[in-house]
Amino acid sequence: MSDPDSEAGAALKGLTAGPDAAGLRLDQWLAAALGPDFSRNRVQALIRQGAVRVGGAVVSEPKRKMVSGDAVALELPEPEPAEPVGEDIPLDILYEDDQLIVLNKPPGLVVHPGAGNWTGTLVNALVHHCGDSLSGIGGVRRPGIVHRLDKDTSGVMVVAKTDRAHQALSEAFADHGRAGDLERAYMALVWNIPQRRAGTIDAPLGRASDRTRRAVVPEGRDDARHAVTHYAVLERFGEKQEEFARAALVECRLETGRTHQIRVHMAHIGHPVIGDPDYGAAFRSKANRLPEPLKSKVNAFPRQALHAWLLAFRHPVSGELMRFEAPLPTDMEELVAGLRNL
């Protein structure tokens, strides 16, 4: 195997496959050729983005078989900054002291930098607001972050400002409040009205077949993770009519904290969150069974209607029990108002 372009950080890297490459998958061979700085998943992503050419032609299929002598060219993206840069992004701060900050995250705000979102995140806003005090707490890319909300989920979050606070809060969230006073509650607008006023969903979660979403999986599967959500119906919409679709406002309390847990669990029992593009797609046509202007509002709703309204925990230094609430954001309030007229 030869490497005609070995300059570190070059935008274009050229490789030639030797006899030992014959029959290997492109992603397998390329990951081995590039060394530890490029995982196989990263290589697969670059291939699918059209960044890899074989014999001058773009190849977008990672499993393409290699042939001895193949000339492979890889276009490397520009290197990203090692540390998040502070940005003057407005924050809705509910409480702040020298140990932590509690805020109401708006929908649409990514929590920490990652692929495709290196700027404009909550972390960028926190670095600007807190300055050097966040440096190194919890890792370079996620300073101070002890839990997160999905980009399109709004609501209460707590961020640590010191190592002491980060350790204590991280332990509380990892334990999910079983040994302490952590309390988390969400409000969700869901399709259909649950038959029971309250219930518990105890169903393990793992990766879905597309490897990006989550799904309820058999308990014995290797990636199965224990997941429990408690729900209670707060309000029913359209219960006494048959003409239009029905919905409900549900409170969900987490006993565990898995990725997309509420969204997957509610969809699993037949009540996906309104607007959820990943787990409620099969219910998208439900909006067409609503009267105008509510029909148009639901069809145009840009996110899952999920809001973290309550967060309670012990202060990591004083031990004081702290409780914070955030009212439903305007976009969800407008949907609730429309649904009440059914």
C-alpha positions in Angstrom: 0.0 0.0 0.0 1.5 3.4 -0.9 0.5 6.9 0.3 1.5 9.5 -2.3 0.0 12.3 -0.2 1.3 11.9 3.3 1.3 15.5 4.4 -0.6 15.8 7.7 -3.8 17.7 7.5 -3.9 17.7 3.7 -7.3 18.2 2.1 -6.9 15.3 -0.3 -5.4 12.0 0.6 -4.5 9.5 -2.0 -4.0 5.7 -1.4 -3.3 2.8 -3.7 -4.6 -0.7 -2.8 -2.0 -3.5 -2.6 -2.6 -7.2 -3.4 -3.8 -7.8 0.2 -6.7 -5.4 -0.3 -8.5 -7.6 -2.9 -11.9 -8.7 -1.8 -12.1 -6.4 1.3 -14.9 -3.9 1.8 -13.9 -0.3 0.9 -14.8 1.0 4.4 -12.9 -1.9 6.1 -9.7 -1.3 4.0 -9.9 2.5 4.2 -10.3 2.5 8.0 -7.3 0.2 8.4 -5.3 2.3 6.0 -6.0 5.6 7.7 -5.1 4.4 11.2 -6.6 5.1 14.6 -7.7 8.7 13.8 -10.5 7.4 11.6 -13.1 5.0 13.0 -14.9 2.7 10.6 -18.1 4.6 11.3 -16.4 7.9 10.4 -15.1 6.3 7.2 -18.6 5.1 6.3 -20.0 8.6 6.8 -17.3 10.1 4.5 -18.1 7.5 1.8 -21.8 8.2 2.0 -21.1 12.0 1.8 -19.3 11.5 -1.5 -15.9 12.2 -0.2 -14.3 9.0 -1.5 -13.3 8.3 -5.2 -12.0 5.1 -6.6 -10.4 5.4 -10.0 -11.6 8.9 -10.2 -15.3 8.0 -9.7 -17.3 8.8 -6.6 -18.2 5.7 -4.6 -21.0 6.0 -2.1 -21.4 2.4 -1.0 -19.1 1.4 1.9 -19.3 -2.3 1.1 -17.9 -1.9 -2.4 -15.3 -4.6 -2.9 -11.6 -3.6 -3.3 -9.4 -4.7 -6.2 -5.6 -4.7 -6.1 -4.3 -1.5 -7.7 -7.4 0.6 -6.9 -6.5 4.2 -6.7 -8.5 5.7 -3.8 -8.7 9.5 -3.2 -10.3 10.8 0.1 -11.3 14.4 0.5 -10.8 15.3 4.1 -13.1 17.9 5.7 -11.5 21.0 7.3 -10.4 20.3 10.8 -12.8 21.4 13.5 -11.7 23.5 16.5 -10.6 21.4 19.5 -12.6 23.4 21.9 -16.0 25.1 21.6 -15.8 28.9 20.9 -18.0 31.2 23.0 -21.0 32.7 21.1 -23.4 35.4 22.3 -26.5 33.3 22.2 -29.4 34.5 24.5 -30.0 32.2 27.5 -33.2 31.9 29.5 -31.6 31.5 33.0 -33.8 30.3 35.8 -31.1 30.3 38.5 -27.4 30.7 38.7 -24.7 30.6 41.5 -21.0 29.8 41.6 -21.6 26.1 41.3 -24.3 25.6 38.7 -26.7 27.3 36.2 -30.3 26.2 35.5 -31.9 27.3 32.3 -35.0 26.9 30.1 -33.7 25.5 26.8 -35.7 26.6 23.8 -36.6 24.2 21.0 -34.2 24.1 18.1 -31.0 24.6 20.2 -28.5 21.7 20.1 -26.9 21.0 23.5 -23.3 20.3 22.6 -21.1 20.5 19.4 -21.1 17.5 17.1 -21.0 16.5 13.5 -22.9 19.2 11.5 -23.4 21.4 14.6 -20.0 22.7 15.6 -21.3 26.2 16.4 -24.6 27.7 17.6 -25.1 25.2 20.4 -25.9 25.6 24.1 -22.3 24.8 25.0 -21.1 27.7 22.8 -23.6 30.0 24.6 -22.4 28.7 28.0 -18.8 29.2 27.2 -19.6 32.8 26.3 -21.7 33.4 29.4 -19.4 31.6 32.0 -16.0 32.3 30.5 -13.1 30.2 31.6 -14.9 28.8 34.6 -16.3 25.9 32.5 -12.9 24.9 31.2 -12.3 21.2 31.4 -15.4 20.4 33.4 -16.9 17.2 32.0 -14.7 17.1 28.9 -13.7 19.5 26.2 -16.7 19.2 23.9 -19.3 19.0 26.7 -18.1 21.3 29.4 -20.5 21.3 32.4 -23.1 19.1 30.7 -24.5 16.4 33.0 -27.6 15.6 31.1 -29.1 16.8 27.8 -32.3 17.4 25.9 -32.9 16.6 22.2 -32.4 19.5 19.9 -36.2 19.9 19.4 -37.2 19.2 23.0 -37.5 22.3 25.2 -37.4 22.8 28.9 -35.4 22.8 32.1 -31.7 21.8 32.2 -29.0 22.1 34.9 -25.3 22.7 34.0 -22.4 22.4 36.4 -19.8 25.2 36.7 -17.3 23.4 38.9 -15.8 19.9 39.1 -17.5 19.3 42.4 -20.9 20.2 41.1 -20.3 18.2 37.9 -19.4 15.0 39.8 -22.3 15.2 42.2 -24.9 16.0 39.6 -23.6 13.4 37.2 -23.9 10.8 39.9 -27.5 11.9 40.6 -28.5 11.7 37.0 -26.7 8.3 36.5 -28.6 7.0 39.5 -31.9 8.5 38.1 -32.8 9.7 41.6 -33.1 6.2 43.1 -30.8 7.1 46.0 -31.6 10.8 46.1 -34.1 13.5 45.3 -33.7 13.9 41.5 -37.1 14.4 39.8 -37.7 15.0 36.1 -41.1 15.4 34.5 -42.0 16.2 30.9 -45.2 17.2 29.1 -46.0 15.7 25.8 -48.9 16.1 23.3 -49.6 12.7 21.9 -52.0 11.2 19.4 -55.1 9.4 20.6 -56.2 9.2 24.2 -54.7 6.5 26.5 -57.3 4.2 27.9 -55.7 4.3 31.3 -55.4 7.5 33.3 -51.9 6.5 34.3 -49.5 3.7 33.6 -45.9 2.5 33.5 -44.0 1.5 30.4 -41.3 -1.0 31.2 -39.7 -1.9 27.9 -35.9 -2.2 27.2 -34.5 0.0 24.5 -31.8 -0.6 21.9 -30.7 0.5 18.5 -33.3 0.3 15.7 -32.4 -1.4 12.4 -31.2 1.9 10.9 -28.6 2.2 13.7 -29.5 5.8 14.4 -32.9 5.7 16.0 -33.9 3.7 19.1 -36.5 0.9 19.5 -38.1 -1.4 22.0 -36.0 -4.6 21.8 -36.0 -8.1 23.4 -34.7 -8.0 26.9 -31.9 -10.5 26.2 -30.4 -8.6 23.2 -26.8 -7.4 23.6 -27.7 -3.7 23.3 -30.9 -3.9 25.4 -31.0 -1.2 28.1 -33.5 -1.2 31.0 -36.0 1.7 30.4 -39.0 2.7 32.5 -41.4 5.6 31.9 -44.3 6.5 34.1 -47.1 8.5 32.4 -50.3 10.2 33.5 -53.0 11.8 31.3 -53.4 15.5 32.2 -56.0 16.5 29.6 -58.0 14.8 26.9 -58.9 16.4 23.5 -61.8 15.4 21.3 -63.0 12.7 23.7 -66.7 13.2 23.1 -66.7 13.4 19.3 -66.0 11.1 16.4 -65.5 13.5 13.5 -61.9 14.6 14.3 -58.7 12.9 15.5 -58.2 12.8 19.2 -55.1 13.7 21.3 -54.0 14.0 24.9 -51.6 16.1 27.1 -49.6 13.6 29.0 -47.0 14.0 31.8 -44.1 11.6 31.6 -41.7 10.9 34.5 -38.4 9.1 33.9 -37.2 6.3 36.1 -34.3 5.8 33.6 -32.8 8.2 31.2 -32.3 6.5 27.8 -31.9 8.3 24.5 -35.3 9.2 23.0 -36.9 7.2 25.9 -40.2 9.1 26.1 -40.6 9.3 22.4 -40.0 5.6 21.8 -42.1 4.4 24.7 -45.1 6.5 23.9 -45.0 5.4 20.3 -44.6 1.8 21.5 -48.0 2.0 23.3 -49.7 3.6 20.3 -49.5 7.2 21.4 -46.6 8.9 19.5 -45.7 12.5 20.3 -47.3 14.9 17.9 -44.8 16.2 15.4 -42.2 13.5 16.1 -40.4 12.9 12.7 -38.6 9.8 13.9 -41.2 7.8 15.9 -44.5 9.3 14.8 -44.2 9.3 11.0 -47.0 6.7 10.7 -49.4 9.0 12.4 -48.6 12.1 10.3 -51.8 11.8 8.4 -53.7 12.2 11.7 -53.4 16.0 11.2 -55.6 15.8 8.1 -58.5 14.7 10.4 -58.4 18.0 12.3 -60.4 21.2 11.5 -58.7 24.3 10.2 -56.7 26.3 11.4 -55.6 23.5 13.8 -54.9 21.1 10.9 -52.4 23.6 9.3 -50.8 24.4 12.7 -50.1 20.7 13.4 -48.9 20.0 9.8 -46.5 23.0 10.2 -45.3 22.1 13.7 -41.5 21.8 13.3 -40.7 19.5 16.1 -41.9 16.8 18.6 -44.3 18.4 21.1 -42.2 17.5 24.1 -41.2 19.8 27.0 -39.2 19.2 30.2 -41.4 21.2 32.5 -39.9 20.1 35.9 -36.5 19.4 37.3 -35.7 19.0 41.0 -32.4 18.0 42.6 -30.2 18.5 45.7 -27.7 21.3 45.4 -24.3 19.6 45.1 -22.7 21.8 47.8 -25.4 23.2 50.1 -27.6 20.1 50.0 -30.7 22.3 49.5 -33.6 20.7 47.6 -34.0 22.8 44.5 -37.1 22.7 42.2 -37.5 24.5 38.9 -40.4 24.6 36.5 -40.8 26.0 33.0 -44.2 26.6 31.5 -45.1 25.2 28.1 -43.5 27.1 25.3 -45.7 29.3 23.1 -45.8 26.8 20.1 -47.1 24.0 22.3 -49.6 26.3 24.1 -51.0 27.2 20.7 -51.6 23.5 19.9 -53.2 22.9 23.3 -55.5 25.8 22.7 -56.6 24.5 19.3 -57.1 21.0 20.6 -59.3 22.2 23.4 -61.8 23.3 20.8 -62.3 19.8 19.4 
